[in-house]
Amino acid sequence: MKEEIELYIRRAEKFERDARFDFEHGDNDLAMFHIEQAFQLMIKAKLLDLKGYFERTHSLRKLLRDLAEVYKKKEIMSYIDRYKVVLRNLERAYITSRYYFEEFFNEEVEEAFKALKELKRLLWSE
């Protein structure tokens, strides 16, 4: 299980790296998609760590609510509330990457990077 968790975290870091490259090259839609993938893998890694499995969903808000139930950290629910617009944008980025084009502004991508940094601190800096 530990190897799988580490694999999820390493892949999340690679998606974050790809998102930074996309953002630097003006591809905000791809940056948001890659940030969303990093989010999913970070959350799923923590769920694997705490309970050994995660629900098969792509909803970041659902995954975070599941994590809040298991983790018993009030900060997760306040995180969801604070970043609800970012989380919704990231979910939109995931869906639109497959079906149609969605434009995102630089500020939205920057806010998503900020939320990802805080998520990593919240979940993995113990």
N, C-alpha and C positions, 0 to 999 in steps of 0.2 A: 504494500500500500504506500509506503514511504517513497518508493521510486516513482510511482504514479503521481503522487503529489508534487514531487520535485519536477517531474516532466511538465505538469500543468503550469507550474510557476515559471520554468524556463521558457515555455512557449508564450506565456503571457508577456514576459520581458521582450521576446522577439516581436510580438505584435505591437508593443509599445515603441520599440525601435523603428518598426515600419511606419507607424503613425507619425513619428517625428520626421522621418524622411518625407512622407507624403505632405505633411504640413509645410515643411520648408520649401517644397516644390509647388505649393499652391493647390494641392489636391485635397481640399477639405473634406469632401465626401468620403474619400478613401481613408483619410486620417480618422474620421469619426468611426468608420467601420472597424478599423484596426484597434482603436481604443475600446470599442464595444467588445471585441474579441478578447482583449486583455482583461477587461472587467469580468467577463464570463468565466474565464479560466482561473482568475484570482479567487473569485467567490467559490467556484466549484472545488478548487483545491482546498479551501478552508472547510467546506462542507465535508469533503472526504476525510480531512484530518480530524474533524470533530465527531462525525457520525458514520463515516465509512461509505456513504453514498450521497447522491443528490438527485433531485427530480429532473427528469429529461424535459427541460424547458429552456427557452432562450430569453425569457423575461427577467431582466436584471432586478426589477422591483420584487418579483416573486422569489427569486433566489435570495435576495437580501432579507426579505421577510422570513423565509425559512431559516436563514442563518441567525436572525435575531431570536427566533424561538429556541434554537439549540444553544447558541452562544451566551445568551442571557446578558447581553451588553446593551444597556440603554442607548449607548452612543450610536448603535447601528440604526435604530429607529429615528433618532434625530438626524443622522446622516441621510437617510432616505428622504426625510422631510426637507432638509436643507438643499439637497441636490435633485429634487423631483423633476425639475425641468431638464437638467442634464441627463438624467436617467431616461426620461421620455425621448429626448433627442437621440440618445444612443440606441434605444430600441428602434426608433424610426430609421436610423442609419443602417441597422442590421436588415430590416425588412426591405428598405428601398434599394439596398445594394443588390438584391436579387430580382427585383421586379421593375423598378424605374429609378430615375435619377432624382436625387434630393440635394439641394444646395444648402451648404452650411457656411456661416460667417466665421471669420477668424476668431472673434470673441467667443463663439460657441465651442470651437475646438480648444481654445485656451482654457475655458472653464472645465471642459471635459478632462484635459490633462491635470488640472488642479484637483478635480474630484478623484481621479485615478491615484494620484500621489497620496491623497488623504486616505483612500481606501486601503492602499498598501500599508500605510502606517497603522491604521485601525486594526487590520487583520493579522499583520505579520511582525509587528515590532513589540513583541512581548518579552 
